[in-house]
Amino acid sequence: MLDVIRLILLAGHILGLAAIVGAFFVQMRAKSGHATGVVLAGAITQVVTGLALVGVREAADLGVDNVKIAVKAVIAVVILVAAILGHLAAKRGRNVRPFFHAAGGLAIVNVLVAVLWP
């Protein structure tokens, strides 16, 4: 049963990543109209499912690299903060590009940490 939950959480985690990185790649050259709501939803999904994935791995007695998880969690929280600030800036009619690019770029860094860290 935990394996099914883990796979569902993993699918959600990948979809959250797709929301952030997909919006970033499509709109990275845009001057305005960035999809901050999509990035924010993806960031929230990433943090929630990431923490849940660690919990499920711990519950199933599977190994967890705590240092790697801590690095990924810090990056994920920074992405979430950038997404929140970008979304708030968009609601106020201000420039969202720095926040949008920070969230998208750091999401790519987090993917690289996940894949390349042994």
C-alpha positions as CSV (number, residue, x, y, z in Angstrom):
1,M,0.0,0.0,0.0
2,L,2.8,2.4,0.8
3,D,4.3,1.8,-2.6
4,V,1.1,2.9,-4.3
5,I,1.0,6.0,-2.2
6,R,4.6,6.7,-3.0
7,L,4.0,6.3,-6.7
8,I,0.9,8.7,-6.6
9,L,3.0,11.2,-4.7
10,L,5.8,10.9,-7.2
11,A,3.4,11.5,-10.0
12,G,2.2,14.6,-8.3
13,H,5.7,15.7,-7.6
14,I,6.6,15.4,-11.3
15,L,3.4,17.3,-12.3
16,G,4.4,20.1,-9.9
17,L,7.8,20.3,-11.5
18,A,6.3,20.3,-15.0
19,A,4.1,23.3,-14.0
20,I,7.1,25.3,-12.9
21,V,9.6,24.3,-15.5
22,G,7.0,24.2,-18.3
23,A,5.8,27.7,-17.6
24,F,9.3,28.9,-17.3
25,F,10.5,27.5,-20.6
26,V,7.4,28.8,-22.5
27,Q,7.6,32.3,-21.0
28,M,11.2,32.9,-20.2
29,R,11.6,35.5,-22.9
30,A,8.3,37.2,-22.4
31,K,8.4,40.8,-21.1
32,S,5.0,40.5,-19.3
33,G,2.1,38.1,-18.7
34,H,4.0,35.5,-16.8
35,A,1.9,32.6,-15.5
36,T,2.7,33.2,-11.8
37,G,-0.4,31.3,-10.7
38,V,0.8,28.2,-12.4
39,V,4.3,28.5,-11.0
40,L,2.9,29.1,-7.5
41,A,0.6,26.0,-7.8
42,G,3.6,23.9,-9.0
43,A,5.8,25.2,-6.1
44,I,3.2,24.4,-3.5
45,T,2.7,20.9,-5.1
46,Q,6.5,20.3,-5.1
47,V,7.0,21.2,-1.4
48,V,4.0,19.2,-0.2
49,T,4.6,16.1,-2.3
50,G,8.3,16.3,-1.6
51,L,7.9,16.3,2.1
52,A,5.2,13.5,1.8
53,L,7.6,11.4,-0.3
54,V,10.3,11.6,2.4
55,G,7.7,10.6,5.0
56,V,6.5,7.6,3.0
57,R,10.1,6.5,2.4
58,E,10.8,6.8,6.2
59,A,7.6,4.9,7.0
60,A,8.6,2.1,4.5
61,D,12.1,1.9,6.1
62,L,13.7,2.9,2.8
63,G,16.9,4.8,3.0
64,V,16.9,8.6,2.8
65,D,19.9,10.8,2.2
66,N,19.2,13.5,4.8
67,V,21.8,16.0,3.5
68,K,20.4,15.7,-0.1
69,I,16.8,16.1,1.1
70,A,17.8,19.1,3.2
71,V,19.5,20.8,0.2
72,K,16.5,20.0,-2.0
73,A,14.1,21.3,0.7
74,V,15.9,24.6,1.1
75,I,15.9,25.1,-2.7
76,A,12.2,24.2,-2.8
77,V,11.3,26.7,-0.1
78,V,13.3,29.4,-1.9
79,I,11.3,28.5,-5.1
80,L,8.1,28.7,-3.2
81,V,9.0,32.2,-1.7
82,A,9.9,33.4,-5.2
83,A,6.6,32.1,-6.6
84,I,4.7,33.8,-3.8
85,L,6.5,37.1,-4.3
86,G,6.0,36.9,-8.0
87,H,2.3,36.1,-7.7
88,L,1.9,39.1,-5.3
89,A,3.9,41.4,-7.6
90,A,1.6,40.3,-10.5
91,K,-1.5,41.1,-8.5
92,R,0.0,44.6,-7.8
93,G,0.9,45.2,-11.4
94,R,4.7,45.2,-10.7
95,N,7.6,43.5,-12.5
96,V,7.5,39.7,-11.9
97,R,10.4,38.7,-14.1
98,P,13.1,38.4,-11.4
99,F,10.8,36.2,-9.2
100,F,9.6,34.1,-12.2
101,H,13.2,33.5,-13.4
102,A,14.4,32.7,-9.9
103,A,11.7,30.1,-9.5
104,G,12.2,28.6,-12.9
105,G,16.0,28.6,-12.7
106,L,16.1,27.1,-9.2
107,A,13.6,24.4,-10.2
108,I,16.0,23.3,-12.9
109,V,18.8,23.4,-10.3
110,N,16.7,21.2,-8.0
111,V,16.1,18.7,-10.8
112,L,19.9,18.5,-11.3
113,V,20.4,18.0,-7.6
114,A,17.8,15.2,-7.7
115,V,19.3,13.4,-10.7
116,L,23.0,14.0,-10.4
117,W,23.5,13.6,-6.6
118,P,24.3,9.9,-6.1
